[in-house]
Amino acid sequence: MTFDHGLKPLDTINNNQLRAIFKCGPQGGMRRSLQTNTLVIVSDHTKAIYEDRWVGNIFHYTGMGMKGDQSLEFAQNKTLAESAVNEVEVHLFEVFQKGNYVYRGRVELTGDPYQEDQPDANDNLRQVWVFPLEVVGEATSIPLPEGIIIKKQEQKQREARRLSDEELAKRARYSKKGVGARQITTTTYERNTYVAELAKRKAGGVCQLCDEPAPFSDKQGNPFLETHHIVWLSQGGEDTSENTVALCPNCHRKMHSLNLKSDQIRLKEKALNLVK
């Protein structure tokens, strides 16, 4: 009989709510509950030690054990490995922001657990067990919002910057060669092509931020510049000539990475002058 937890895919709860619903412990990535006959597995992407990853609809989840080689007979590794026959329901949560548990759905093993090399909590190379899991039921085809994945990548980048050269080289060496992939939802804006073309023409082949010529020409021989909204559309900016400029690729990346107030003021003045 399926446990009625009352959650829908992508519902976000805190740790206390998770404990109350599933009657499980407050800590750890694998939490067994005898009372609800469930195993809650948590993939916490704010922690760097495990390399859990989606490949298509299959989630490759790293087992228990933070130091040394992992054992398939140890604690909840054994429960998960035998979940196809022990009738324990397995439910997956992902954490992208500390304290927020995103429910992904009930999962089942799609194949045998396998071993791979990963660094442990002391950065020593060890063998771990990885469980290939697939979400079952309605949640199978529900994608995550793009913003969640962007925040995850930013968190991982911050973690990587804190590592020493030696630690970074080791993690790069033993990271999986295949690229993780998952379905996400994105918001696409239908931009005014006339406004964009006018901004490029008025720029005259010169970046409106650094005042340098476009770094190269496109296949038609036109200076390559990219249009940019000074106040981003996602933040309520208008798709108008007063809010649109033409930038070289380097300055365009700078605006999306830093978005400095001084640069915004400079671009706003140029855009207004070109409209006159």
Legacy VTK file of the C-alpha trace (Angstrom):
# vtk DataFile Version 3.0
C-alpha trace
ASCII
DATASET POLYDATA
POINTS 276 float
0.000 0.000 0.000
1.391 3.397 -1.042
2.164 5.785 1.811
-0.054 8.900 1.650
2.338 11.774 2.419
0.213 14.495 0.797
3.082 16.020 -1.190
3.127 16.945 -4.858
6.286 16.951 -7.024
8.323 20.149 -6.486
6.642 20.915 -3.151
9.252 22.475 -0.862
9.270 21.738 2.871
11.668 22.234 5.768
13.405 19.545 7.793
10.875 19.586 10.619
8.027 19.059 8.167
9.905 16.221 6.488
10.424 14.523 9.861
6.774 14.961 10.831
5.404 13.622 7.553
7.632 10.574 7.121
8.259 9.884 10.837
11.995 9.650 10.141
15.194 10.941 11.711
16.340 14.562 11.452
19.725 14.024 9.793
21.505 12.211 7.008
20.999 11.556 3.345
19.185 8.233 3.885
16.452 8.173 6.542
14.597 4.926 7.275
11.183 5.013 8.915
9.721 1.788 10.275
6.498 3.599 11.179
5.702 4.620 7.575
7.761 1.826 5.940
9.635 4.377 3.847
13.195 5.357 3.048
13.697 9.069 2.477
16.811 9.837 0.460
18.104 13.395 0.351
20.494 14.678 -2.290
21.941 17.848 -0.787
23.567 19.858 -3.589
24.806 22.468 -1.104
27.365 19.907 0.096
30.310 19.101 -2.138
31.207 15.572 -1.075
28.841 13.474 -3.226
28.493 13.518 -7.011
24.782 12.755 -7.368
23.602 13.515 -10.890
20.708 13.184 -13.308
21.309 11.597 -16.700
18.039 11.910 -18.562
15.328 10.510 -16.281
17.764 8.430 -14.233
19.147 9.811 -10.977
22.521 8.352 -9.969
22.540 8.555 -6.182
25.636 7.999 -4.023
25.172 5.739 -0.993
25.926 6.189 2.720
29.408 6.570 4.160
31.473 9.768 4.161
34.918 8.242 4.798
36.587 5.204 3.298
35.090 2.628 0.949
31.332 2.237 1.133
29.666 -1.123 1.769
26.499 -2.346 0.121
25.714 -4.199 3.354
25.921 -1.036 5.476
22.736 0.400 7.034
20.436 2.049 4.481
22.655 1.136 1.518
21.348 -2.387 2.074
17.762 -1.128 2.419
17.956 0.766 -0.869
19.741 -2.064 -2.692
16.970 -4.468 -1.644
14.085 -2.017 -2.092
12.724 -3.942 -5.075
11.966 -6.927 -2.820
11.713 -5.558 0.734
8.605 -3.445 -0.076
10.125 -0.286 1.423
8.952 2.823 -0.451
11.756 5.183 -1.453
11.101 8.930 -1.714
13.585 11.433 -3.150
14.208 15.007 -2.025
16.766 17.431 -3.449
18.242 20.404 -1.588
19.382 23.366 -3.677
19.164 25.945 -0.900
20.057 25.095 2.683
16.994 24.075 4.677
14.674 23.722 1.675
13.763 20.146 0.713
12.254 19.839 -2.795
10.145 16.710 -3.215
10.859 14.910 -6.505
8.644 11.866 -6.041
8.752 8.171 -5.301
11.699 6.432 -6.938
12.630 2.868 -7.841
15.877 1.168 -8.802
16.238 0.806 -12.569
19.301 -1.421 -12.417
21.898 -2.898 -10.125
23.946 -0.561 -7.913
27.464 -0.055 -9.260
30.785 1.171 -7.896
32.890 4.171 -8.855
35.767 6.192 -7.425
35.030 9.434 -5.581
36.961 11.492 -2.973
35.726 11.095 0.606
35.292 13.720 3.339
39.075 13.764 3.870
39.645 14.093 0.112
41.047 10.555 -0.068
40.039 8.479 -3.057
37.619 5.673 -2.174
35.005 3.413 -3.770
31.350 4.347 -3.408
28.130 2.619 -4.361
25.878 4.443 -6.813
22.166 3.634 -7.144
20.415 4.303 -10.500
16.928 5.536 -9.633
13.913 6.580 -11.661
10.942 8.635 -10.512
7.674 6.735 -10.926
4.156 7.955 -11.543
3.100 11.480 -12.484
6.343 13.076 -11.308
8.401 11.386 -14.047
8.021 14.179 -16.596
7.875 17.227 -14.291
10.908 19.477 -14.941
12.592 21.826 -12.474
12.495 25.598 -12.944
15.687 26.866 -14.601
16.392 29.281 -11.728
16.919 26.395 -9.293
19.597 24.840 -11.513
21.329 28.191 -11.980
21.520 28.645 -8.199
22.920 25.129 -7.854
25.657 25.850 -10.396
26.528 29.121 -8.647
26.802 27.279 -5.322
29.103 24.667 -6.861
31.256 27.414 -8.374
31.638 29.050 -4.959
32.638 25.688 -3.455
35.186 25.091 -6.221
36.816 28.481 -5.626
37.393 27.557 -1.965
39.372 24.401 -2.838
43.162 24.312 -2.970
44.874 23.639 -6.309
45.589 20.069 -5.192
41.995 19.433 -4.090
40.617 20.963 -7.262
42.911 18.870 -9.487
41.901 15.681 -7.666
38.181 16.362 -7.972
38.530 17.294 -11.639
40.531 14.119 -12.298
37.975 11.794 -10.737
34.810 13.557 -11.806
32.584 11.646 -14.176
33.370 12.141 -17.872
29.712 12.075 -18.889
27.644 15.234 -18.581
24.689 15.213 -16.211
21.442 16.386 -17.779
17.901 17.009 -16.561
14.693 18.580 -17.822
14.078 22.187 -16.820
11.518 24.867 -17.591
12.676 28.198 -18.983
11.046 31.545 -19.666
11.649 32.873 -23.166
10.955 36.500 -24.069
9.830 37.383 -27.598
11.994 40.449 -28.175
11.197 43.270 -30.573
13.464 42.669 -33.580
13.124 46.270 -34.758
14.326 47.662 -31.432
17.277 45.243 -31.440
18.318 46.068 -35.003
18.008 49.808 -34.391
20.275 49.553 -31.317
22.960 47.793 -33.366
22.790 50.298 -36.205
22.984 53.298 -33.912
26.009 51.776 -32.190
27.847 51.907 -35.519
29.884 48.773 -34.841
31.224 50.100 -31.526
30.424 48.603 -28.113
28.419 51.124 -26.101
30.145 50.199 -22.842
33.874 49.866 -23.579
33.780 52.072 -26.729
35.872 49.510 -28.622
35.052 48.222 -32.143
33.232 44.902 -32.376
35.804 42.083 -31.960
34.852 40.410 -35.256
32.313 40.462 -38.070
29.563 37.951 -38.692
29.183 35.848 -41.843
27.477 38.754 -43.598
30.343 41.092 -42.766
28.431 43.043 -40.105
30.169 44.032 -36.844
29.210 41.462 -34.219
27.471 43.119 -31.281
24.807 41.726 -28.945
21.755 43.636 -27.756
21.284 44.062 -24.023
18.420 45.416 -21.919
19.800 47.805 -19.304
16.981 46.900 -16.932
16.540 43.181 -17.564
13.205 41.997 -18.919
13.072 39.465 -16.067
13.208 42.426 -13.648
10.456 44.406 -15.346
12.538 46.272 -17.936
10.840 47.431 -21.147
11.743 46.229 -24.635
12.278 49.771 -25.925
15.078 51.762 -27.534
15.517 53.722 -24.292
16.346 50.447 -22.512
18.331 48.672 -25.244
22.015 48.948 -26.155
24.520 47.045 -28.299
27.530 45.481 -26.553
30.543 43.391 -27.456
30.316 39.790 -26.128
32.806 40.539 -23.338
30.888 43.548 -22.000
27.603 41.690 -22.392
28.912 38.931 -20.122
30.185 41.568 -17.703
26.717 43.119 -17.422
25.094 39.752 -16.728
27.776 38.790 -14.212
28.246 42.093 -12.342
25.526 44.487 -13.542
27.323 47.399 -11.913
25.235 50.481 -11.143
27.877 52.755 -12.720
27.688 50.763 -15.972
23.892 50.898 -15.931
23.960 54.710 -15.628
26.523 55.002 -18.425
24.472 52.805 -20.764
21.220 54.558 -19.904
22.719 57.915 -20.881
23.992 56.527 -24.191
20.664 54.888 -25.005
18.742 58.114 -24.312
21.164 60.178 -26.423
20.773 57.822 -29.372
16.992 58.009 -29.203
16.977 61.809 -29.525
LINES 1 277
276 0 1 2 3 4 5 6 7 8 9 10 11 12 13 14 15 16 17 18 19 20 21 22 23 24 25 26 27 28 29 30 31 32 33 34 35 36 37 38 39 40 41 42 43 44 45 46 47 48 49 50 51 52 53 54 55 56 57 58 59 60 61 62 63 64 65 66 67 68 69 70 71 72 73 74 75 76 77 78 79 80 81 82 83 84 85 86 87 88 89 90 91 92 93 94 95 96 97 98 99 100 101 102 103 104 105 106 107 108 109 110 111 112 113 114 115 116 117 118 119 120 121 122 123 124 125 126 127 128 129 130 131 132 133 134 135 136 137 138 139 140 141 142 143 144 145 146 147 148 149 150 151 152 153 154 155 156 157 158 159 160 161 162 163 164 165 166 167 168 169 170 171 172 173 174 175 176 177 178 179 180 181 182 183 184 185 186 187 188 189 190 191 192 193 194 195 196 197 198 199 200 201 202 203 204 205 206 207 208 209 210 211 212 213 214 215 216 217 218 219 220 221 222 223 224 225 226 227 228 229 230 231 232 233 234 235 236 237 238 239 240 241 242 243 244 245 246 247 248 249 250 251 252 253 254 255 256 257 258 259 260 261 262 263 264 265 266 267 268 269 270 271 272 273 274 275
